[in-house]
Amino acid sequence: MYDVIVAGSNTIDAFVYTDKNESIRIKSIKSEETYISYPLGSKLLVNELDFYTGGGGTNASVCLSRMGLKTAYIGKIGNDSNGKVILDELKRENIDFLGEISSLSKEKTGYSVVLDSIEHNRTILSFRGANDTLSYLKIDKNKLQTRWFYFATMTGKSFKTLEQIAGYANKNKIKIIFNPDNALCEKGADFLKNILKNTEILVLNNEEASLLTGKNNPIFNTAELKKFGPEIVIITDGKNPVNCIDYDNNHYVIYPLDIKVIETTGAGDSFSSTFLAGLIKTKDVEFALKLAIINSHSVLKYKGAKNKLLFFNEAVKILNSSNIKIEKNKI
């Protein structure tokens, strides 16, 4: 019996830092957006080049395992050298692989290029590869013995597989935590309804929540998103406070600590998976929220989605010496 089985993507992430980049802001009547800019026709020097594993599925899996939970991972990798890197990491982190290795030579393991971080943000070029073709039929259902499923984003054929796993979870009374990304939320709540109606905990950021509700108000959206099925809704918002509504309609506002942010990749994955770990271990929503702040802050201080994910005792020790402000009210 597993504590958590994670379903989601896996990638090799290449972090590229060039010698010259700028941000430009383009404003129209309806919106204003910021872009990374490189000189056209130039040859740019790469000052730093780092490689790490990533993807919402493996990020959450490693976090949950380090939190002391018996963890397995479902995803699809290519039969290539990058796939071997993913499998080796899972084994090293004591995570069982219950997914699929592609039989097609042309189907490669997922890969991302993370471009220069500007203003503590980043632009990612993402190649999904084998991540998009996970088949439900290839999953051994006899091994899906777990208390929780953690759903990260999956797209293409793999999203249908995620829906089928949600149906399996409902039939077998297994709880689900769902952490969708912007691309899924853009498709709307109706597209996600088969998962949302079976979801116990929904964690997403303010932009993603707004795409589902049409409102840019995190306090309103926590209550509004509960109507789709989740019992707990958490909305993160960068440097701004985190909003959460729990089983009993208690509303929490959690204030992040003032830290120096190096890189934001993987911070959302660490927050949602650490919250789940804290809740499983203590059944205390307030403790779980504070623990999630501590671990996500640790990730924000380093490059790479898993640097530096904390072990449970490390996170608790830091939490005990930190002064995280949290407010709780009844809605």
Secondary structure by P-SEA (a helix, b strand, c coil): cccbbbbbbbbbbbbbbccbbbbbbbbcccbbbbbbbccccbbbbbcbbbbbbbcaaaaaaaaaaaacccbbbbbcccccaaaaaaaaaaaaacccccbbbbcccccccbbbbbcccccccccccccccccccccccccccccccccbbbbccccaaaaaaaaaaaaaaaaabbbbbbbbcaaaaaaccccaaaaaaaccbbbbcaaaaaaacccccaaaaaaaaaaacccbbbbbccccbbbbbccccbbbbbbbcccccccccaaaaaaaaaaaaaaaacccaaaaaaaaaaaaaaaaaccccccccccaaaaaaaaaacbbbbbbbcc
